[in-house]
């Protein structure tokens, strides 16, 4: 929240100063200002592209240990990183930090031009590079690597397998009902089967723990459950406390479907 407010405050400042800056630059010709703005924006974009690629590949080329820990990234991914050099609040803050006058009291040379060029660079990078990112990503064919989903699936699978192993140990106890153990075992085996299904035999990862038909039927059943208990509450067959308890179970079931 604070970061958002500070960003807004900086842009408000540049908006308030822009008319004065343009007035101070009225002595310069419009073609000259356009040339300065275009040249500066182009230089900022090209310089970032020029250093991102060497900074990405050169350390790995020189260090075998780094290559082993962090292999060469795909050039398509590096291209996107190089193109996302959008400027914003930091550039504005640096430009606004320039003093109004020098130590001898004379106006700081070129301050108005620096502010103008900073504003143009921010506008050019945010609009040109920002709006061009989606078509660039599609053109390069870059997709998500599903690392988070893979880690989540692997963790869920290991946790359920450990729980199932613990149930097998508890089944040896004479104090626990076999029917209860079998019921829980069925649930865990079903979850494990769903988790294993997200990673095919060829290792290809698929999003979602449940099939679309399973999700559709489950959501419809939960919808009917919710409507039924609301009707029972309205008919005073159950009180609000019972309603909340059952709603909590339904909410958990829906959350599990969303999580999948």
Secondary structure by P-SEA (a helix, b strand, c coil): caaaaaaaaaaaaaaaaaaaaaaaaccccaaaaaaaaaaaaaaaaaaaaacccccccaaaaacaaaaaacccccaaaaaaaaacccccaaaaaaaaaccccccccccccaaaaaaaaaaaaaaaaaaccccaaaaaaaaacccccaaaaaaaaaaaaaaaaaaaaaaaaacccccccaaaaaaaaaaaaaaaaaaaaacccccccccccccaaaaaaaaaaaaaaaaaaaaaaaaccccaaaaaaaaaaaaaaaaaaaac
